[in-house]
Amino acid sequence: MNEWAFWAIFAQNACIPEKNSSPLGEAGWGLFVSCVGHQTADKPLDSNEIIRNAADVLRKGGVVLSPTDTVWSLLCDARNEEAVQRVQQLRNREIAKPLVVAVAEIGWMSELTQKVPEIAWDIVEFAERPLTVVFSNGRGVAPGVLAADGSVAVRLVKDDFAQRLVGRVNRAVVMTSAERPHQFRPRTFDDVNPEIRDGVDYIVPLEQNDRNHYRPADILRIEVNGEIKFIRK
């Protein structure tokens, strides 16, 4: 059985969200939706295959639900405004909040702000915990990603799976907690609101019951002149 035939059969038993909500369209829908309990016993999970599938969805403008270096998060192409708005709608944000942008390589930061302060390079490279850095004068992303003052929040992902996934997409990826207002950040797949699960195009079938994965990111802002302000530590 070839790969496409496998996914077509698998899709018949997958948890399928509303077809009309996705830019992938109805024809390719079943090939990219995964659900807990449906990809298990007979075939070991192949992280390389999962990364290929998730990256393909992201490049096509879809939304992915995945464990990350912090919590279960919603991912989309940071340059695609339509995908960004879908993420905000899934999070039920009436007033859009800025979104974190994940990069796989430290050099990508220079593509997301007009000037990276010199001190930022070492801070980001040697951070031992997940670290989100807010830079002034964001660029290279969809308008809905930026804060009202034009700043952009960037995180260099160092978790192996997340780094490989973003690297495969080969562009900055929105990576924001899959939570709604007044809900806890989801440490496991089961913690994710069912409406969010049903509204994405692909669910990464890894670490779905791992409660030890939760690591909230530190957040700091670094101004062009090198001034540092801790937002969350």
Secondary structure, DSSP 8 states (H G I E B T S, - for coil): --HHHHHHHHHTTS----GGG-TTTTTTGGGS---TTSS-SSS---HHHHHHHHHHHHHTT--EEE--SSSSEEEEETT-HHHHHHHHHHTT-SS----EEEESSGGGGGGTBS---HHHHHHHHH-SS-EEEEESSB-SS-GGGS-TTS-EEEEE--SHHHHHHHHHHTS-EEEEE---TTS---SSGGGS-HHHHHH-SEE--SSTT-GGG----EEEEE-TT--EEEEE-
